[in-house]
Amino acid sequence: MRLIVTAPLAASTHDSVLIKPYAACMGKSGGVTMDMIGCITAQHQRQDARLNNAYKAVMAELSPPRKKQLHNAQRAWITYHDANCAFYDDPDGGTLARVNANAFMMTATTDPT
């Protein structure tokens, strides 16, 4: 589940810990499409977990009415996010379109603004 959180996330050493494995993986991919997609997928999963943890932390602090508002906002964002990401998965775009679509999904999850 990809959820956005309006509370600030700490941009710190934690960010570089997440980015380093991705950069190393992409460097080792040698430009091979499936290897690049594997790197992007792994990074997306790391960022998605981080985002969900932040969401849970914010939800734990909210009153029931605010929880419902945030939940509804997240559902609307997910609908938009998934439709927007699907657009980049151009069936006529060749293998690079798959890489771009996966990279877009990872980026949209990493920076959900």
C-alpha positions in Angstrom: 0.0 0.0 0.0 1.4 3.4 -1.0 0.4 6.1 1.4 1.4 9.7 1.7 1.9 11.5 4.9 1.8 15.3 5.4 4.1 15.2 8.4 7.7 15.8 7.6 9.9 12.8 7.2 13.5 13.1 8.5 15.8 13.7 5.6 19.0 12.4 7.2 21.5 9.6 7.2 18.5 7.3 6.8 17.9 8.7 3.3 21.5 7.9 2.2 21.2 4.4 3.7 18.2 3.8 1.4 19.8 5.5 -1.6 23.2 3.7 -1.4 21.9 0.2 -2.1 19.9 1.5 -5.0 22.8 3.3 -6.5 25.1 0.3 -6.1 22.5 -2.0 -7.6 22.0 0.2 -10.6 25.7 0.5 -11.1 25.9 -3.3 -11.2 23.0 -3.7 -13.5 25.1 -2.9 -16.6 22.1 -1.3 -18.2 20.3 -4.7 -18.4 16.6 -4.0 -18.3 15.5 -6.7 -16.0 18.3 -6.0 -13.6 17.5 -2.3 -13.5 13.8 -3.1 -12.9 14.9 -5.4 -10.0 16.9 -2.5 -8.5 14.0 -0.1 -8.9 11.5 -2.6 -7.4 13.8 -3.2 -4.4 14.2 0.6 -3.8 10.4 1.1 -4.2 9.7 -1.5 -1.6 12.2 0.1 0.8 10.6 3.6 0.3 7.1 2.2 0.5 7.8 0.6 3.8 9.3 3.9 5.1 6.2 5.8 3.9 3.9 3.3 5.6 5.8 3.5 8.9 5.5 7.3 8.8 1.7 7.0 8.0 1.2 4.7 10.9 3.1 7.0 13.3 0.9 10.0 12.2 -2.3 8.0 12.4 -1.5 7.0 16.0 -1.4 10.7 17.0 -4.7 11.8 15.4 -8.2 12.0 16.7 -10.8 9.7 15.1 -12.2 12.4 12.8 -8.7 13.4 11.6 -7.8 9.8 11.1 -10.8 9.4 8.8 -9.8 12.6 6.9 -6.3 11.4 6.4 -7.5 7.9 5.4 -9.8 9.4 2.8 -7.0 11.7 1.5 -4.6 8.7 1.2 -7.2 6.7 -0.8 -7.7 9.6 -3.2 -3.9 9.9 -3.6 -3.5 6.2 -4.2 -6.1 6.3 -7.0 -4.3 9.3 -8.6 -0.9 7.8 -8.1 -1.7 4.4 -9.6 -3.5 5.9 -12.6 -0.6 8.3 -13.2 2.0 5.6 -12.9 0.0 3.3 -15.3 0.2 6.1 -17.9 4.0 5.8 -18.0 3.8 2.1 -18.7 3.5 2.6 -22.4 2.8 -0.8 -24.1 4.3 0.5 -27.3 7.4 2.0 -25.6 9.6 -1.1 -25.6 11.7 -2.2 -22.7 12.7 1.3 -21.7 9.1 2.1 -21.1 9.0 -0.6 -18.4 12.1 0.9 -16.8 10.6 4.4 -16.9 7.3 3.2 -15.5 9.0 1.4 -12.6 11.2 4.4 -12.0 8.3 6.8 -12.0 6.4 4.6 -9.5 9.5 4.5 -7.2 9.9 8.3 -7.5 6.3 9.0 -6.9 6.4 6.9 -3.8 9.7 8.4 -2.6 8.5 12.0 -3.1 4.7 11.8 -2.9 4.0 15.5 -3.1 
